[in-house]
Amino acid sequence: MPIANIVEFAVLFQGTLIVGDRWMPPHPRHTALLLHGGGASAAEGFQELRTFLHAQHIATLAFDAVGHGRTGGRQLGTTLEERVQQVVAVLESEALDASTLALVGFSMGAYVAAKVAAEIGVSRLCLAIPSAYAARAYRVPFGPQFTDILRTPRSWEHSDAFELLGNYLGHLLVISAEEDSVVPAEVPRKYVAAATNCATVKHLVVRRAGHKLSEHYEREPQSRAAVYSEIASLCQRGDG
């Protein structure tokens, strides 16, 4: 299916224009907001996933956080809290209905997604190769002090995200990579264990995959189809 309509948007956040776009299939029945991770990641990496969801009549939005991709600026000095605020700013600017939205976050974006879901009541949540951060890291600027917290052994155990998942009432999908050398296997398992009040919970473990799922998909394209199908199913969860 050709991409019917791509609508660019820009949202002002603390003096920086956050750049993103919305892919609109004909007669979309669902919408997903996709959140990239840290480092050098950007919304551009979602092209294949968005194409797949578009074919399922699922609209998608994605944007580059400050310091990434087309948005530009500096990551250093920004915070996890500001990442959450950027998502909320996009949700408000694009008038997205949180009750019918799927929020899909990868790596750092998964932690951000968990925080946003708790704040605004998103009904469908996907945490893919999900990071978790100590609560004290939330307002610490990215840089040496933030890195020191991350390097503290098992600092993730003290993440507030797990408690937030315990109060989450929507549909949850957790996707983890069997051979992830960035996110300890205990982190996605703890997210799942914490989700005691969700309407539905599913944990998909991508066998033989490392943290960079795209590299695994090149070796095993059938895994890509399986993961994307689960994300599409989450977006459609609760229908009928």
ABEGO torsion letter per residue (X at the ends): XBBABBBBBBBBBGGBBBBBBBBBBBGBABBBBBBBBBEABBAAAAAAAAAAAAAAGBBBBBBBBBGBEAAEEBABGBBAAAAAAAAAAAAAAAGBBAAABBBBBBEAAAAAAAAAAAAAGBABBBBBGBBBBBAAAAABBBEAAAAAAAABBGAAAABAAAAAAAABABBBBBBBBAABAABBAAAAAAAAAABAABABBBBBBBBGBBABAAAAAAABAAAAAAAAAAAAAAAABGBX
